[in-house]
Amino acid sequence: PSNFDPLVKAARQQGYTVEVDTGKQLADSLNKATDPKRTYMNTMLRMIATRCMMQAVYFASGTIEEPLFRHYGLACPIYTHFTSPIRRYADVIVHRLLAVSIDADSTYANLVDKKHTEKVANNINYRHRMAQYASRASVNLYTHIYFRGRKRDETGYVLFIRQNAVQVLIPKYGLEGTLFLRSNNKNDLANLEWVFDEEEPSQTCGEVKVTLFMKLLVQVYLDTSDVQHEKLALRLVDPVIEGFSVPRTLEVEEDKGEGKREGEEVTKNNKKLKT
């Protein structure tokens, strides 16, 4: 199976064909997969496509086979960073190597040592990952602070469907959350029978079938049951599944920062009420 199977299945379910043989074909396919009536569909397809790809990394050209040089996402046979507004250290190394190659500058032993350059590249990759983790942790921290003591009913779209849960994108906050369909507690009354179809993919409970990109109304809140591992959690509001869905949140909270009071989306047509 291809790494792009989740993307191909998701596009096929929406009536589109995605070609993944080359980066150019993939880009063209994604550009065609648009629907004015479904604003977020193309965005979600691109999110799935990105997660199907391996992360691009820095490497020393003499340490791997040339066919692996190719940058799939950019459809380039050879690609490197040369300049950046944030002045990456990788750019500096490339500048130095180029200067040495055209006899425009002096060099030093380690610069032209393949193994040393590989170590530098590996360290840059490591630092980049750590920066990403720090950024995500910061987003999680402030998201938790915002939702502490709050419950919000928000519109979400199904991004991934798993055996035990669905991943939901909530565009209003630019975040994702996991809606678990089954509890680990076998005696939990909310443990209804869900049928998972991996090929489609979908989850079905009674007459309700959850498919990719389906629009949902979910309750977003901070789960503080484990103080050391607080997490953002979701509950299904709509579509209504008896014994599983929760009632709408009829809550009006004061925005302390601006001194305004803003109502939740409580009407069926999802109009925002302000008082």
N, C-alpha and C positions, 0 to 999 in steps of 0.2 A: 504493500500500500504506500501511496505517496504522502509526503508531509502535508500536501495541499488537499487531501481528501476532505477535511472538515469544510474548507472553503468551497470546493466543488459541489459538495452535498448541499451546503447552505444556498449557493447560487441556483442550483437545480430546483430546489424547493420553491424558489421565488420565480422560476420560469426563465432563468438565464443560464447561458453556457459560459464557463470560464476556462480559457486555455492557459495552461501553466508550463508549456514546454520551454518557453523563453520568458525573460523578464518583460520584453516588449509585448508579447502576446498577452501576458497577465495584465499589464497596464492598459492595453486597448480593451480587453474584456471588462475590466472594472469601470472604465470610462463609459462603456455602453450600458452597464447595469444600473440604470437610473429610473426612478419613478417619481414624478412630481407630487403624487398623492402620498408617497411614503418618504418623508424628508430624511429620515435617519437610515434608511436601508443601505444606501451606498456607503455611508460612513461606517456602518457596522460590517459590511463586507470587507472594507479596507482594514478594519481592525482585526478581523479574522485572518486576512491575508498576511498582515504583519506578524502575527503570532505563529503562522505556519513556517516562517522563514527563520533561519539561523541568524543570530546576531552577527553583524559585521565586526571584525576584529583587526587590530594592527598585527602585522607579522613582518619578519625580515625575508625579503624575496628569495634568498638562497636557501631557505629552510624547508620549503614545501614545493610540491610539484606545480608546474606552471598552470595546468588546467584549473587548479584551485584558486588562482589569482582572481578569477572572474567575480564581479559584484552582481549578483542576480537581480536584486531589487532595482538597481540603476541600469541594468542591461549593458554593463561596460566590461570589456575583457580585462582591462587593467585600470585600477583606480586607486588614488591616494589622496590624502588631504595635503594641501599646499599652503593655504592661507585661511585665516578665520578671524572674525571680529573679536573673538574671545582669546585669541592667540594660544592655541593648543601647543603643548610641548612637542607633540608629534609633528606639527608643522615645522618647528625649529629644526628638528632632526632631519626632516626631508630637505630643508633649505641647505643645511650643512653638507648633506650627502651629495646634493646636486652641485653645489659649489666646488666640492672636491672632484666630482666627475668631469667637470669642464675646466679644471685647473684655474678656477677663479678665486680660490682661497686655500690656505694651508690646512693641514689635517693633523690628527693625532691618532695614535695606534688603536685605541678602543673604538673610534668612530668607524673604521673600516674593518673591524673585527666582526664577522658574521654572528658568532655566538653572543658577543656582548650586545650587539644590536637587537638580537632576539630577546635577550633579557630585558632590555629597555622597552621593547614592544609589549612583552608580557606584563611588565609593571604598569604601563600605560593602560592596558586593558583592565587590569585589576583595579586601578584607581578610578577608572570610568565606571565600573560596576559598583564600587563603593559609593560613588557620588549619586548614582541612580538609586541605590538602596536608601541613602540618606534623604534624598528628595521624596521618595515614597513614604518614608517614615514620618517626615514633616507633614505631608498631606494628611496622612492617617491621624496624626496627633491633633491637628486643627479641625479635622472632620469630627473626631470624637468630642472635642470641646464644644463644637457647635451643636451637636445632637444630644449632649448630656441633658437629661431631664426633658427632652422633647420627643414628640412623635409626629411625623409628617406623612401625609398621604400624597404620594407623588407618582407621576406617570413614568413608567419604565418600559423597556423593550427587551425581549429575550435575546441574549447574545450567544449563549451556549446552553446546550441541554446535556446534563450528565445523568448517570444512573440513579443518583439519589438527590439531585438538585438541579436548579436552573440558574444560570448566571444572568443577571439583569443589569442593563445599562440605564442609568438615570441621567438623562441629558441636562436637567436643570442644574445639577451639581457637578456634572462631569465625572461621575464616579460609578463604580460597579459594586454590586452586592450579590450575595448568594442567598437564594430562596430555597431552603431545604424542604424536601417533600416528605421525608420520613424522619422520625425521631429514633435515637438509639435506644430509647426506653420502649420495650415491647408492649408495656401496659398503657402506653400513652393512647388516649382515646382519639387523638388527631391522626393516628397512623392509619390512614385510609389506603386502599389498594390503588397504587399507581402502576400503569403498564408502560414500560420503557421500550421504545422502538429505536434501536441504535442506527438503523439504516436510514430512516427518514430524515433527521431524528425527531422524536416527539415524546411527550409524556401525557398519558391519558388517565383521567380519573372520572369514572361515570360517563356523563355526557360532555365533559369539558376536555378538550384536547389542546395542549400547549405546544406550539410549534415555534420555530426560529423566527425572530423579528416580530413576534406577536406583541401587541400593545397590552400592557397590564396596568393596574392601579395597585401599588404596593405601599405598605406602611413601613416607613424607615425609622429605626430607633437604635439606641445604643444598648447593647446587651452587657449588663454589668454583673451578671451572675458569677463570673470569675474575675475578681478584682485585678488579678495579675495579667489577665488576658482579655481585656475588654475588646469588644468588636462590634462593628456595624452589622445590624441584622435586618432582615426583611420578613414581612408577613404579607400574604396575599389578601387583597381587599376585593378586587374585581378582575376576572369573572368570579362569581360567587360559587363556592363549593361548600355545601353544608358539612359542618364538622371540621372544616379546614380553614376557610376564610375568616377574617376578622371584620368587625363593623368599621365603618368609616370613622375617622378621627375628627370630631367636632370641637376643634380647639382654636382659640384665638390667643396668640402670644404677643407680648409687647417687645418691640425691637428697642432694646435699651440704648443702642448706639445712636439712633436717630429720633427716639421718642415717638415712634409711630406704631400703630397697631395694625396688624395685617391678618386677614382671615385666611383660612385654609381653603383648598379647592374642595368644596363640599357639594357642589351642584353637579347634576348628571352631565351637563355640558362643559364641566371643568372650568367655569369662569371664576376668576379670582375676585373675592369680595374684600373690600377695604372699608374700614370704619375709622 
